[in-house]
Structure formats: C-alpha cells, structure tokens
Amino acid sequence: MGRHRRGRAREITVGDLIAALQEFDPGLEVRLAIQPRLPYEHAVGAVAEADGMVWIGEAGQCGYAPDEVAESLGWR
C-alpha cells in the first residue's frame, strides 16, 4: 500500500521540521501528541526513509499529554 495521506492540504517537509526544532533547546526530550480530543503522549522511536518519505516511529505511550500541550498545538 502506498501513501495514505499524500495530497493533504498541510504536510510538513524535513526542512520544516528541522526549522521548527531548531527553535528549542537541543537537550529537551521529544514526544508525539496523538488524538486532539484526549491527547496521548508517545515517545519518538526510530526514524527511517521508505516509500519516498521520512517516517518517524512511535516508541510507546507514556501517558496523557497535559492540557497545555493541546492548547499550544491549537487543539483547544
């Protein structure tokens, strides 16, 4: 199967992600926030290239993201 979400209105590139991350302290941990209505916090796993894209693997759920995270991401 191919690219599930290709063509969506807003996808970020590797350059976009690098630029965004450069604004933060390089010693900070990185987490993924999943599911806007009840944000879960997931650890970031391996990063790989396949199918013409860069993939960021998920390394397990850590718990629930604080309300501040949902607000900062514009989910609330």
C-alpha positions as CSV (number, residue, x, y, z in Angstrom):
1,M,0.0,0.0,0.0
2,G,1.2,3.5,-0.8
3,R,1.0,6.9,0.6
4,H,-2.1,7.2,2.7
5,R,-2.2,10.9,3.3
6,R,-0.4,12.2,0.3
7,G,-2.0,15.4,-1.1
8,R,-3.4,16.7,2.2
9,A,-3.6,20.4,2.5
10,R,-0.8,20.7,5.1
11,E,2.0,18.3,5.3
12,I,5.4,19.3,6.6
13,T,8.8,18.6,5.0
14,V,12.0,17.5,6.6
15,G,13.2,21.1,6.2
16,D,10.0,22.4,8.0
17,L,10.6,20.0,10.9
18,I,14.3,20.9,11.2
19,A,13.5,24.6,11.2
20,A,10.8,24.2,13.9
21,L,13.0,22.0,16.1
22,Q,15.9,24.5,15.9
23,E,13.9,26.9,18.0
24,F,14.1,24.7,21.0
25,D,16.8,23.6,23.5
26,P,18.6,20.6,21.9
27,G,18.7,18.9,25.3
28,L,14.9,18.7,25.5
29,E,13.1,15.3,25.1
30,V,10.7,14.9,22.1
31,R,7.2,13.5,22.4
32,L,4.4,13.0,19.9
33,A,0.9,14.2,20.8
34,I,-1.7,12.0,19.3
35,Q,-5.5,12.4,19.2
36,P,-6.7,16.0,19.7
37,R,-9.8,15.3,21.9
38,L,-7.9,13.3,24.5
39,P,-4.2,13.9,23.7
40,Y,-1.9,10.9,24.4
41,E,1.8,11.3,24.9
42,H,4.0,9.0,22.9
43,A,7.8,8.6,22.8
44,V,9.6,9.0,19.5
45,G,11.2,5.9,18.1
46,A,13.4,5.2,15.1
47,V,13.5,7.5,12.0
48,A,13.7,5.9,8.5
49,E,13.2,6.6,4.9
50,A,10.9,4.5,2.8
51,D,8.3,4.9,0.0
52,G,9.7,8.4,-0.8
53,M,9.1,9.7,2.7
54,V,10.7,10.0,6.1
55,W,8.9,8.1,8.8
56,I,9.1,8.7,12.5
57,G,8.4,5.6,14.5
58,E,6.4,5.6,17.7
59,A,8.1,4.0,20.7
60,G,5.2,3.5,23.2
61,Q,2.6,5.6,25.0
62,C,3.9,7.5,28.0
63,G,0.6,8.7,29.3
64,Y,-1.7,11.6,28.6
65,A,-0.4,15.0,27.4
66,P,-1.1,18.0,29.7
67,D,-3.8,20.4,28.7
68,E,-1.1,23.0,27.9
69,V,0.1,20.8,25.1
70,A,-3.3,20.7,23.4
71,E,-3.6,24.4,23.7
72,S,-0.1,25.0,22.3
73,L,-0.9,22.8,19.3
74,G,-4.2,24.7,18.7
75,W,-6.3,21.7,19.5
76,R,-8.4,23.6,22.1
